[in-house]
Amino acid sequence: MLSLLTPQQLFGEFGSSADVLAHASFLERARLEREREQDGSARLALAAYVVARLVNRLLVKPDTPEAEEGFIWQLDAVRRHLQDLPDDSPEAAHLSGITESVPGTGPPPSALRLSLTAYAYFLEHEGRLEEALEVLALAARTHGPALPASEFASIALFAGRLNRLLARWEVATSCYRGAEQAGRLLGDHVVALRGQLGCGAVLRGQGNLPAARAAAEAALAAATELHLDDVQTIAYGDLGSVYTLQGMRVEALHANYRAFKLAPDPLQRMRALGDVAIGLAEIGCLDGARVGFEILVGSDTSVLLRINALIELMNLESVARNRVAFERRRAEAEPLRGRMPPSMTADYYYKTAVGFARFGQLGRARQALRAAMEVAEANRLNTWYFQIERVLENLSECPDHHPEPADGLSFSQAPAVQEVESGLQEYAVLAGV
């Protein structure tokens, strides 16, 4: 059974090192940065491309003197190229660490795998999901034809998350199921349950809310029985997302706040905080929501979480009918659109359209809704597609047809809501916001 845990199971078959289109996501970043006249960023993207090709060649080169000689020449050339990158760039430091771990001869060492994995996490943190997948695949391949079960499980969960964020549902499900299989093989309840939760998150993304809720509830029950706080955090967050989509607002807020309180690490805590702030906004507790989003925007958490908080602050300004502030937040978010995954892009266009409609700009609202529909259709975001379609169909007949938050007064006296708002105020003071 161990022999089934292969890199190909997670990433498919790999192409030849001579394929110039391999690792094209780095070239695309370089092109976009050149168009924006960001030469330093473009140089970093090209450097990442040549490093990825170097590692790829290491993994496929034949064991001949000629191949070894050519590879050593390429390795020296890449190292010289990296010396011209900015010394203060975190990405340049990652790339240098990778090339220093590349051996001139012999098999890939564990240091190379660790350097590649660290770089993949950096790329995810920066919102460069395609590139993160490319680098993660290289890290997996350094093991050879088969991966140890523990390493396979870790990489499978990472790959599942990246593919899910990119709305590649079938591949994401396959990765999560692989992680669950490896977890059961190892007797690791955390890994197995996280794989199970990942499959449920895919179902949620596809719009199958009853199945997604059942998966989260089953995993939560198992994690609670086993006293696994980190798995409970994920499960509560997943339940909160499902409750939100099902219109169960207070239940969603309570579940997400439980995730926030239980989260064992800062990134999980900030993810949960974003969900809590969204929940407060949806029940009309705008001051509490603003506190949560401003904590996120001012934090050093992942780029995607900060971008999402910025989108939500943009939406809050349109709710408050503050057109100047809405346009300011929109201007901050628009240049970051290329770094948003599909579901976030649809959300950005949708909330932009809602804002335009609130300010009477129906033509611009219609244009933004059509852009949102195109993203939803291309990525099979079914729940988003039908929601946007309904709003677009009713926009002309009912210009004010857009979801408004509930009256916060009707919820603010609920003990669960008061607990959340006071907890966020205390956290903001400690965070210096």
C-alpha positions in Angstrom: 0.0 0.0 0.0 2.9 2.4 0.7 3.9 2.1 -2.9 0.7 3.9 -3.9 1.8 7.1 -2.1 3.5 8.7 -5.1 4.0 12.3 -6.3 2.1 11.4 -9.4 -1.0 10.6 -7.3 -1.1 14.2 -6.2 0.4 16.1 -9.2 0.0 13.9 -12.2 2.7 12.9 -14.6 5.7 15.3 -15.0 7.0 16.6 -18.2 10.5 16.7 -19.6 13.1 19.2 -18.4 13.3 20.4 -21.9 9.7 21.6 -21.9 10.0 25.4 -21.9 6.4 25.8 -20.8 7.0 24.0 -17.6 6.7 26.4 -14.6 5.0 28.9 -16.9 3.2 30.5 -13.9 6.5 32.2 -13.0 6.9 33.6 -16.5 3.4 34.9 -16.4 4.2 36.8 -13.2 7.3 38.2 -14.8 5.2 39.4 -17.8 2.6 41.1 -15.6 5.3 42.8 -13.4 7.0 44.1 -16.6 3.7 45.5 -17.8 3.4 47.3 -14.4 7.0 48.6 -14.8 8.0 46.7 -11.6 11.4 45.5 -12.9 12.6 44.3 -9.5 9.5 42.0 -9.1 9.9 40.8 -12.7 13.5 39.8 -12.0 12.5 37.8 -9.0 9.8 36.0 -11.0 12.4 35.1 -13.7 14.9 34.0 -11.0 12.2 31.7 -9.6 11.6 30.3 -13.0 15.3 29.4 -13.6 15.6 27.9 -10.1 12.5 25.7 -10.7 14.0 24.5 -14.0 17.3 23.8 -12.3 15.6 21.6 -9.7 13.5 19.9 -12.4 16.7 19.1 -14.3 18.3 17.7 -11.2 15.3 15.3 -10.8 15.4 14.0 -14.4 19.0 14.2 -15.6 20.5 10.9 -16.7 23.5 9.5 -14.8 26.2 10.2 -17.3 29.4 12.3 -17.2 28.1 14.6 -19.9 24.8 15.2 -18.1 26.7 15.9 -14.8 29.0 18.4 -16.4 26.1 20.3 -18.1 24.2 20.3 -14.8 27.1 21.7 -12.8 27.5 24.5 -15.4 23.8 25.3 -15.1 24.0 25.3 -11.3 26.9 27.7 -11.3 25.1 30.0 -13.8 21.9 30.1 -11.7 23.9 30.9 -8.5 25.6 33.8 -10.2 22.3 35.0 -11.5 20.8 35.1 -8.0 23.7 37.2 -6.7 22.2 40.2 -8.6 18.9 40.0 -6.7 18.1 42.5 -3.9 19.7 41.4 -0.6 16.6 42.4 1.4 14.1 40.4 -0.6 12.5 37.4 1.3 11.9 35.7 -2.0 15.5 36.0 -3.1 16.6 34.5 0.3 14.3 31.5 -0.4 15.7 31.0 -3.9 19.3 31.3 -2.7 18.5 28.7 0.0 17.2 26.3 -2.6 20.2 26.6 -4.9 22.6 26.2 -2.0 20.8 22.9 -1.2 21.1 21.6 -4.8 24.0 19.1 -5.0 26.4 19.1 -7.9 26.3 15.3 -7.9 24.3 12.7 -6.2 20.6 12.5 -5.1 18.6 15.4 -3.8 19.2 15.9 0.0 16.5 16.5 2.6 17.7 20.1 2.9 16.5 20.7 -0.7 13.1 19.3 0.0 12.8 21.5 3.2 13.9 24.6 1.3 11.4 23.9 -1.5 8.5 23.3 0.9 9.3 26.5 2.8 9.3 28.5 -0.5 5.9 26.9 -1.4 4.5 28.2 1.9 5.9 31.6 1.2 4.3 31.7 -2.2 0.9 30.6 -0.7 1.3 33.4 1.9 1.8 35.8 -0.9 -1.3 34.6 -2.8 0.7 33.0 -5.6 -1.2 29.7 -5.6 -0.2 28.3 -9.0 3.5 28.9 -8.3 3.1 27.3 -4.8 1.7 24.2 -6.5 4.7 24.1 -8.9 7.2 24.3 -6.1 5.3 21.8 -3.9 5.4 19.3 -6.7 9.2 19.7 -7.0 9.5 19.1 -3.2 7.4 15.9 -3.5 9.5 14.6 -6.4 12.8 14.9 -4.4 11.7 11.7 -2.6 11.9 9.7 -5.8 9.2 7.3 -7.0 7.4 7.0 -3.6 6.9 9.2 -0.6 6.9 8.1 3.1 3.4 8.1 4.4 3.9 11.0 6.8 5.5 13.2 4.1 2.8 12.2 1.6 0.1 13.2 4.1 1.5 16.7 4.7 2.0 17.4 1.0 -1.4 16.0 0.2 -3.1 18.4 2.6 -1.1 21.3 1.3 -1.9 20.4 -2.4 -5.5 19.8 -1.6 -5.8 23.3 -0.1 -4.1 25.0 -3.0 -6.2 23.2 -5.6 -9.4 23.9 -3.6 -8.6 27.6 -3.5 -8.0 27.4 -7.3 -11.5 25.8 -7.6 -9.9 22.6 -9.0 -12.5 20.4 -7.3 -11.7 16.9 -8.5 -7.9 17.3 -8.0 -8.5 18.8 -4.5 -10.7 15.9 -3.5 -8.2 13.4 -4.7 -5.5 15.1 -2.7 -7.6 15.2 0.5 -8.6 11.6 0.1 -5.0 10.7 -0.3 -4.2 12.5 3.0 -7.0 10.7 4.7 -5.7 7.4 3.4 -2.2 8.2 4.6 -3.5 9.3 8.0 -5.3 6.0 8.6 -2.2 4.1 7.4 -0.2 6.0 10.1 -2.8 5.9 12.8 -2.7 9.7 12.8 -6.2 10.9 13.7 -5.4 14.6 13.0 -4.3 13.9 9.4 -7.2 11.6 8.7 -9.8 14.0 10.0 -8.2 17.0 8.2 -8.4 15.0 5.0 -12.1 14.3 5.7 -12.7 18.0 6.4 -10.9 19.0 3.2 -13.3 16.8 1.2 -16.2 18.5 3.0 -14.8 22.0 2.1 -14.7 21.0 -1.5 -18.4 19.9 -1.3 -19.2 23.3 0.2 -17.3 25.1 -2.6 -19.4 23.2 -5.1 -22.6 24.1 -3.3 -23.5 20.7 -1.8 -24.3 22.2 1.7 -26.0 19.3 3.3 -23.1 16.9 2.6 -20.6 19.6 3.6 -22.4 20.1 6.9 -22.5 16.4 7.6 -18.8 16.0 6.9 -17.9 18.9 9.3 -20.2 17.6 12.1 -18.8 14.1 11.9 -15.2 15.4 12.0 -16.1 17.8 14.9 -17.6 14.9 16.9 -14.6 12.8 16.4 -12.1 15.6 17.2 -14.0 16.6 20.3 -14.0 13.0 21.6 -10.2 12.8 20.9 -9.5 16.3 22.4 -7.9 17.6 19.2 -8.1 21.4 19.4 -6.6 22.1 16.0 -9.0 19.8 14.2 -11.9 21.3 16.2 -10.8 24.7 15.1 -11.0 23.7 11.4 -14.3 21.9 11.9 -16.0 24.8 13.7 -14.8 27.1 10.9 -16.2 24.8 8.3 -19.5 24.6 10.1 -19.6 28.4 10.4 -19.1 28.6 6.6 -22.0 26.2 6.0 -24.3 27.9 8.5 -23.6 31.2 6.8 -24.6 29.8 3.4 -27.7 28.3 4.9 -28.7 31.6 6.4 -28.1 30.5 10.1 -26.4 33.7 11.1 -26.1 33.5 14.9 -25.1 29.9 14.7 -22.4 30.7 12.2 -21.1 33.5 14.4 -20.9 31.3 17.4 -19.2 28.5 15.5 -16.6 30.9 14.0 -15.9 32.5 17.4 -15.4 29.0 18.9 -12.8 28.4 16.1 -11.2 31.8 16.9 -10.9 30.9 20.6 -9.6 27.4 20.1 -7.1 28.2 17.3 -3.6 27.0 18.4 -1.6 29.1 15.9 -1.8 32.7 14.6 -2.7 31.9 11.0 -5.7 29.8 12.0 -6.7 32.4 14.5 -6.7 35.2 11.9 -8.6 33.0 9.4 -11.3 32.5 12.1 -11.2 36.2 13.0 -12.1 37.0 9.4 -15.1 34.7 9.5 -16.2 36.2 12.9 -16.0 39.7 11.4 -18.0 38.7 8.4 -20.6 37.2 10.7 -20.9 40.4 12.7 -21.4 42.4 9.5 -24.1 40.1 8.2 -26.2 40.5 11.4 -25.7 44.3 11.3 -23.1 44.7 14.1 -21.0 46.9 11.9 -18.8 48.4 14.6 -17.7 45.0 15.8 -17.1 43.8 12.2 -15.0 46.9 11.5 -12.8 46.1 14.5 -12.2 42.6 13.3 -11.4 43.6 9.7 -9.1 46.4 10.8 -7.2 43.9 13.0 -6.7 41.7 10.0 -5.7 44.4 7.5 -3.1 45.7 10.0 -1.7 42.3 10.8 1.2 40.4 9.2 -1.0 37.4 8.4 -1.3 35.9 4.9 -1.9 38.2 1.9 -5.2 36.5 1.0 -6.6 37.1 4.4 -5.6 40.7 4.3 -7.1 41.2 0.8 -10.3 39.6 1.9 -10.6 41.9 4.9 -10.0 44.8 2.6 -12.9 43.7 0.4 -15.1 43.4 3.4 -14.2 46.9 4.6 -15.1 48.1 1.1 -18.5 46.5 1.5 -18.9 48.0 5.0 -18.3 51.5 3.5 -21.1 50.9 0.9 -23.4 49.8 3.7 -22.7 53.0 5.5 -23.3 54.9 2.3 -19.9 56.5 2.4 -19.0 56.7 -1.3 -15.6 58.3 -0.8 -14.5 55.6 1.6 -16.0 52.9 -0.6 -14.0 54.1 -3.7 -10.8 54.4 -1.6 -11.1 50.8 -0.4 -12.0 49.7 -3.9 -8.9 51.4 -5.3 -6.8 49.6 -2.7 -8.3 46.2 -3.6 -8.4 46.5 -7.4 -4.6 46.2 -8.0 -4.6 43.0 -5.9 -7.2 41.3 -8.1 -4.6 39.2 -9.9 -3.7 37.6 -6.6 -7.2 36.6 -5.6 -8.3 33.0 -6.0 -11.5 32.5 -8.1 -14.0 32.5 -5.2 -12.5 35.7 -3.8 -12.5 37.3 -7.3 -16.3 36.5 -7.6 -16.9 38.0 -4.2 -14.9 41.1 -5.0 -16.8 41.8 -8.2 -20.1 41.0 -6.4 -19.5 43.4 -3.5 -18.2 46.0 -6.0 -21.5 45.7 -7.9 -23.5 46.0 -4.7 -21.6 49.1 -3.8 -22.2 50.7 -7.2 -25.9 49.8 -7.0 -26.2 51.5 -3.5 -24.8 54.7 -5.0 -27.1 54.5 -8.0 -24.5 53.5 -10.6 -26.5 50.7 -12.2 -24.5 50.5 -15.4 -21.3 49.9 -13.5 -23.1 47.5 -11.1 -24.3 45.4 -14.1 -20.8 45.3 -15.6 -19.3 44.1 -12.3 -22.0 41.4 -11.9 -21.3 40.1 -15.4 -17.6 39.9 -14.6 -18.5 38.0 -11.4 -20.7 35.6 -13.3 -17.9 34.9 -15.8 -15.6 33.9 -13.0 -18.2 31.8 -11.3 -19.1 30.0 -14.5 -15.5 29.4 -15.5 -14.7 27.9 -12.1 -18.0 26.0 -11.5 -18.8 28.1 -8.4 -22.4 27.1 -8.5 -23.7 28.8 -5.4 -22.1 32.1 -6.5 -23.3 31.7 -10.0 -27.0 31.4 -9.1 -26.9 34.1 -6.5 -25.3 36.6 -9.0 -27.7 35.5 -11.7 -30.7 36.3 -9.5 -29.4 39.8 -8.6 -28.5 40.6 -12.2 -32.0 39.6 -13.4 -33.7 41.9 -10.9 -31.3 44.8 -11.1 -33.3 46.8 -13.7 -36.7 46.2 -12.2 -35.6 46.7 -8.7 -32.4 48.9 -8.5 -32.2 48.5 -4.8 -32.2 44.7 -4.9 -29.1 43.8 -3.0 -28.6 42.0 0.3 -28.5 44.4 3.3 -27.2 43.4 6.7 -29.8 42.6 9.3 -30.7 45.3 11.9 -27.9 45.0 14.4 -30.3 46.0 17.2 -32.3 42.8 16.8 -29.1 40.7 17.4 -26.9 42.8 19.7 -28.7 41.7 22.9 -28.1 38.0 22.2 -25.6 36.7 24.7 -23.5 35.0 22.0 -23.2 38.2 20.1 -22.3 40.3 23.1 -19.6 37.7 24.0 -18.1 38.0 20.6 -18.1 41.8 20.4 -16.5 42.2 23.9 -13.9 39.5 23.1 -12.9 41.3 19.9 -12.6 44.7 21.6 -10.2 43.1 24.2 -8.2 41.4 21.4 -7.9 44.7 19.5 -6.6 46.5 22.6 -4.0 43.8 23.0 -3.1 43.9 19.3 -2.7 47.7 19.5 -5.4 48.5 16.9 
